[in-house]
Amino acid sequence: DLCCGTGNQLVLYASRSDCKSLIGLDSSTDSLAIAQDRLKALPSVVDTSFVCTELDDAFLHPDLAHSQFDVIECFYGLYYARQPEVVLRAAMERLVEGGAVLIVGPYGANNCSIFELLQRHYTLPDLVIRSATTFMTEEIIPILSSHLNVRKETLVNRVCYPNAGSLIDYWRASTFHSASHDEAVVKEINNHFNSHDVFIIEKHVMAAVGMGRSA
C-alpha cells in the first residue's frame, strides 16, 4: 500500500483470510507508527511490515526492490510523486502474473463548487487543480492501459457543510488554503450562509484497476 498513511486500507486487507503479507509505505513516521499500532491491535496473523521512504524511491527500497506483489495500490497519493509515471511503471513491473495495480483518486468535476468560490479570490496551484481533476484520466489511465487491462469504477460523494464554520475549517485544513486571502474568503462563505442552509461539495472519485498483461 503506497502512501498508506495511518493504515485504513491495511486494516481492511488484514481482515481477509486470503491475505498472507502486507507492506505499508509512507514518508511520515508518525502515520506509520499509528498504522503499526492499529495492525497490532487486530486478531490477525498477517505478516505486516512498514517502510518509511519517499514515494519516488519506493521501489528502490531494499524491502521492495526485488519483490513481486499480487496487489499494489495507492489511494489519494500518487500525484504527490515528483515523477508519477516512473513510480507507476515500476509498480506494474513488480506484479506477479495476474496481479493488479489499484490507483484511487479524484477526477472530473471534483470540488467544483469550492474551487469556483476560491478562484474568485485567488488562483489555485496547478498541482491542486491537476490532482483533483485531470490526473486520473490524463496521466494514470493511459499508462495503465498501455500494459494492463483496465477497469474503472466511479462514484460521487456529496459532502454537506451545514454552517459557515464547518466549511471554513475544511478550507483552512486543506492543501489549497491561502492565508493571505483568508478574510475575503471567510466573508464570502458567511455571505453564502446568510441566504443558504448548506454548502455542498461533490467529491468525484475514480478507482482504476489494471490487471493482466495486454496482448
Secondary structure, DSSP 4 states (H G I P E B T S, - for coil): -BT-TTTHHHHHHHT-TT--EEEEEES-HHHHHHHHHHHHTSS---EEEEEE--GGGGGGSHHHHT--EEEEEEES-GGGSSSHHHHHHHHHHTEEEEEEEEEEEE-TTTTHHHHHHHTTTSPPPHHHHIIIIIIIIIIIHHHHHHHEEEEEEEEEEEEEE-SHHHHHHHHHHSTT--GGGHHHHHHHHHHHHHH-S-EEEEEEEEEEEEEEE--
